[in-house]
Amino acid sequence: MNSRLSHIGREVVRKFHTGKWQQQAASFLADQKKMKTLVLVLTVFFRKRSLGPLLKDAVMLFHYVRDIVSGRYKGYNGRQLTLVVAVLLYVVSPLDLIPDFLAGIGFLDDAALVSYAIRLVDKELCRYLQWKDNTVASDEETKV
């Protein structure tokens, strides 16, 4: 079973890279209005969908993008942001490799891509989380 899941994961990543997702992400990143709309769609998506173990990592990617779109986080890597946006577009798209409505397996491709993105942008996310921790600490000190 693990080799089968590993094969599915590799196939999802291959199809992701040969598909339209990176180009679509670049198009979104070039248009502030599209990015704000994506953030709104992601907000609704995460409130309505149960993504199990995928949720924590996907929400972290969402916060990363939201803080960039809002102008709060400025120290990001553009190439890695494009990858994250492409993965989030894939996750919210009804037209992905394994349709999300298939009970039990519908989110396997989404989970594989989110895990893949987390591994690829690990250092970027560590910098972001450090910034976020410092910002929260700074905000709390200002309140006192």
C-alpha positions in Angstrom: 0.0 0.0 0.0 2.8 2.5 0.8 4.5 1.9 -2.6 1.1 2.5 -4.2 0.7 5.8 -2.3 4.2 6.8 -3.1 3.5 6.1 -6.8 0.4 8.3 -6.6 2.4 11.1 -5.0 5.0 11.0 -7.7 2.4 11.0 -10.4 0.6 14.0 -8.8 3.9 15.9 -8.6 4.7 15.1 -12.2 1.3 16.1 -13.5 1.5 19.3 -11.4 4.8 20.3 -12.9 3.7 19.5 -16.5 0.3 21.2 -16.0 -0.8 24.8 -16.1 -0.5 25.5 -12.3 2.8 27.4 -12.3 1.7 29.6 -15.3 -1.6 30.3 -13.6 0.1 31.2 -10.3 2.4 33.7 -12.2 -0.7 35.2 -13.7 -2.3 35.6 -10.3 0.8 37.0 -8.8 0.9 39.7 -11.5 -2.6 40.8 -10.6 -3.2 42.1 -7.1 -7.0 41.8 -7.6 -6.7 38.1 -8.5 -4.6 37.5 -5.5 -7.1 39.2 -3.1 -9.8 37.1 -4.7 -7.7 33.9 -4.2 -7.3 34.8 -0.6 -11.0 35.2 -0.2 -11.7 31.9 -2.0 -9.1 30.1 0.2 -10.7 31.6 3.4 -14.1 30.1 2.4 -12.5 26.9 1.2 -10.8 26.3 4.6 -13.9 27.1 6.6 -16.1 24.7 4.6 -13.8 21.7 3.8 -12.4 19.0 6.1 -9.0 18.3 4.9 -7.7 16.3 7.9 -4.0 16.1 8.2 -3.6 18.4 5.2 -5.3 21.2 6.9 -2.5 22.4 9.2 0.1 22.7 6.4 -2.3 24.1 3.9 -3.5 26.7 6.4 0.2 27.7 7.0 0.6 28.2 3.2 -2.6 30.2 3.2 -1.3 32.5 6.0 2.0 32.9 4.2 0.2 34.0 1.0 -2.3 36.2 2.8 0.4 38.1 4.7 2.3 38.7 1.4 -0.9 39.9 -0.4 -1.8 42.2 2.5 1.7 43.7 2.3 2.6 42.7 5.9 5.3 40.2 4.9 7.8 41.5 2.5 10.9 39.2 2.9 9.6 36.4 0.6 11.2 34.5 -2.3 9.2 35.1 -5.5 9.9 31.7 -7.0 8.8 29.9 -3.9 5.8 32.1 -3.6 4.8 31.1 -7.2 5.1 27.4 -6.2 2.9 27.9 -3.1 0.3 29.8 -5.1 0.3 27.1 -7.7 -0.3 24.4 -5.1 -3.1 26.4 -3.4 -4.7 27.0 -6.8 -4.5 23.2 -7.4 -6.0 22.5 -3.9 -9.1 24.7 -4.5 -9.5 23.6 -8.1 -12.3 21.1 -8.7 -10.3 19.9 -11.8 -7.4 18.1 -10.3 -5.9 14.6 -10.8 -8.2 12.9 -8.2 -11.6 14.6 -7.9 -12.2 15.8 -4.3 -15.7 14.4 -4.2 -14.3 10.8 -4.2 -14.8 9.7 -0.6 -11.6 8.5 1.1 -9.2 9.3 -1.7 -10.3 12.6 -3.1 -7.7 14.6 -1.2 -4.7 12.3 -1.7 -3.4 14.4 -4.6 -4.0 17.6 -2.7 -2.2 16.2 0.4 0.7 15.0 -1.8 1.2 18.4 -3.4 0.9 20.3 -0.1 3.5 18.0 1.5 5.7 18.4 -1.6 5.4 22.2 -1.4 6.2 22.2 2.3 9.4 20.2 1.7 10.5 22.5 -1.2 9.9 25.8 0.6 10.8 24.6 4.1 13.5 27.3 4.6 11.3 30.0 3.2 8.5 29.0 5.6 10.9 28.9 8.5 11.9 32.5 7.7 8.2 33.4 7.5 7.3 31.8 10.8 10.2 33.5 12.5 9.0 36.8 11.1 5.5 36.0 12.2 6.7 35.1 15.8 8.7 38.3 16.0 5.7 40.3 14.7 3.3 38.8 17.2 5.9 39.4 20.0 6.4 43.0 18.9 2.6 43.5 18.7 2.2 42.2 22.3 5.0 44.5 23.6 3.2 47.5 22.0 0.0 46.6 23.8 1.7 46.6 27.2 
